[in-house]
Amino acid sequence: MSNIIIVFASMSGNTEEMAEAIAQGIKQEGESPIVKFVDDCSVSELLSYKACLLGAYTWGDGDLPDEFLDFYDDLDTIELNGKKAAVFGSCDSFYNKVGAAVDILIDKLSERGAEVVLPGLKVELTPTNEDIEVCKEFGRKFARSVTHSE
């Protein structure tokens, strides 16, 4: 069974690309992450894993995307004590609150008791090749934080 689940929302494919690269990095550390679109995942599924990564693009001037709202609200129904977590997402510096969805999710995970082990990863618009490598390294670091806590 996998120890890590990645749950994300993506409208243009940017955050999905990040999720895939992060998953590749995790696999390079010997883990087999489960990757799910937020609409295909219930918050209770997070309880079956040692660690979770949440990915969301920032909508408008600093909001969570609509497809993440129910999941976000449902996080209030579970406790994530003892779980490792991290957050990533694509953003647009055209807006004042760059990558605010990442910050919102970090705050919620911390509030629910998760240990957020990495700073939020924010990528401007479409990930470049360099951004993809950063995402893979993010995945490797996250996997190491999970395996070294066992």
C-alpha positions as CSV (number, residue, x, y, z in Angstrom):
1,M,0.0,0.0,0.0
2,S,1.1,3.5,-0.7
3,N,2.0,5.9,2.1
4,I,1.4,9.1,0.2
5,I,-1.6,10.6,-1.6
6,I,-1.6,13.6,-3.9
7,V,-4.9,15.4,-4.3
8,F,-5.1,18.3,-6.8
9,A,-7.3,20.6,-8.8
10,S,-6.2,21.9,-12.2
11,M,-8.1,23.9,-14.8
12,S,-5.5,24.6,-17.4
13,G,-3.3,21.6,-16.7
14,N,-0.5,23.5,-14.9
15,T,-1.2,22.2,-11.4
16,E,-1.7,18.7,-12.9
17,E,1.7,18.9,-14.5
18,M,3.1,19.9,-11.1
19,A,1.4,16.9,-9.4
20,E,2.8,14.5,-12.0
21,A,6.3,15.8,-11.6
22,I,6.1,15.7,-7.8
23,A,4.8,12.1,-8.1
24,Q,7.9,11.3,-10.2
25,G,10.1,12.7,-7.5
26,I,8.4,10.6,-4.9
27,K,8.8,7.5,-7.0
28,Q,12.5,8.2,-7.3
29,E,12.6,7.7,-3.5
30,G,11.0,4.3,-3.8
31,E,7.4,5.3,-2.8
32,S,4.3,4.8,-5.0
33,P,2.1,7.8,-4.5
34,I,-1.6,7.7,-5.3
35,V,-2.6,10.7,-7.4
36,K,-6.2,11.9,-7.5
37,F,-8.2,14.8,-8.9
38,V,-10.0,16.5,-6.0
39,D,-13.4,15.7,-7.4
40,D,-12.5,12.0,-7.2
41,C,-11.4,12.0,-3.5
42,S,-13.1,12.4,-0.2
43,V,-11.2,13.9,2.8
44,S,-11.7,10.7,4.7
45,E,-9.3,9.0,2.2
46,L,-6.5,11.1,3.6
47,L,-6.7,9.1,6.8
48,S,-5.6,5.9,5.0
49,Y,-2.1,7.5,4.3
50,K,0.8,8.6,6.3
51,A,1.2,11.7,4.2
52,C,-0.7,13.9,1.8
53,L,0.1,16.6,-0.7
54,L,-2.6,19.0,-1.8
55,G,-2.3,21.0,-5.0
56,A,-4.5,23.9,-6.2
57,Y,-4.2,26.8,-8.5
58,T,-5.2,30.2,-7.2
59,W,-8.4,31.5,-8.7
60,G,-9.0,35.2,-9.3
61,D,-7.5,37.5,-6.6
62,G,-6.5,34.9,-4.1
63,D,-9.3,32.3,-3.9
64,L,-9.4,28.5,-3.9
65,P,-10.8,27.1,-7.1
66,D,-14.5,26.1,-7.0
67,E,-13.7,22.4,-7.3
68,F,-11.6,22.5,-4.1
69,L,-14.2,24.3,-1.9
70,D,-16.2,21.2,-0.7
71,F,-13.0,19.3,0.0
72,Y,-11.6,22.3,1.9
73,D,-14.8,22.6,4.0
74,D,-14.8,18.8,4.6
75,L,-11.3,19.0,6.1
76,D,-13.0,20.4,9.2
77,T,-14.5,16.9,9.8
78,I,-11.2,15.1,10.2
79,E,-8.1,15.2,12.4
80,L,-4.7,14.9,10.6
81,N,-2.6,14.5,13.7
82,G,0.6,12.5,12.9
83,K,0.2,13.1,9.2
84,K,2.9,14.7,7.1
85,A,1.7,17.2,4.5
86,A,2.8,19.8,1.9
87,V,1.0,22.0,-0.6
88,F,1.8,23.1,-4.2
89,G,0.0,25.1,-6.9
90,S,0.2,27.3,-10.0
91,C,-0.4,31.0,-9.7
92,D,-0.3,34.2,-11.6
93,S,1.6,37.3,-10.4
94,F,-0.8,39.5,-12.3
95,Y,-3.0,39.3,-9.2
96,N,-2.1,40.8,-5.8
97,K,-2.4,37.6,-3.7
98,V,0.1,35.4,-5.6
99,G,-0.5,31.7,-4.9
100,A,-2.9,32.4,-2.0
101,A,-4.6,29.0,-2.5
102,V,-1.3,27.3,-1.4
103,D,-1.2,29.5,1.7
104,I,-4.9,28.8,2.5
105,L,-4.4,25.1,2.3
106,I,-1.3,25.1,4.4
107,D,-3.2,27.0,7.1
108,K,-6.0,24.5,7.0
109,L,-3.8,21.4,7.1
110,S,-1.9,22.9,10.1
111,E,-5.2,23.7,11.8
112,R,-6.3,20.1,11.4
113,G,-3.1,18.8,13.0
114,A,-1.0,17.9,10.1
115,E,2.7,18.5,10.2
116,V,3.5,20.7,7.1
117,V,7.1,19.6,6.4
118,L,7.9,21.8,3.4
119,P,7.2,25.4,2.4
120,G,4.5,25.8,-0.1
121,L,5.6,25.3,-3.7
122,K,4.3,28.0,-6.1
123,V,4.9,28.0,-9.8
124,E,4.1,30.9,-12.1
125,L,1.6,29.9,-14.8
126,T,2.8,27.0,-17.0
127,P,5.7,25.1,-15.4
128,T,9.0,25.4,-17.3
129,N,11.5,22.6,-17.6
130,E,13.3,24.1,-14.6
131,D,10.0,24.3,-12.6
132,I,9.4,20.6,-13.4
133,E,12.8,19.7,-11.9
134,V,12.0,21.8,-8.8
135,C,8.7,19.9,-8.5
136,K,10.5,16.6,-8.7
137,E,12.9,17.7,-6.0
138,F,10.0,18.8,-3.9
139,G,8.6,15.3,-4.3
140,R,11.9,13.7,-3.4
141,K,12.2,15.9,-0.3
142,F,8.7,15.1,0.7
143,A,9.2,11.4,0.3
144,R,12.3,11.5,2.4
145,S,10.5,13.4,5.2
146,V,7.9,10.6,5.3
147,T,10.3,7.6,5.1
148,H,12.7,9.1,7.7
149,S,9.9,9.5,10.2
150,E,9.1,5.8,10.3
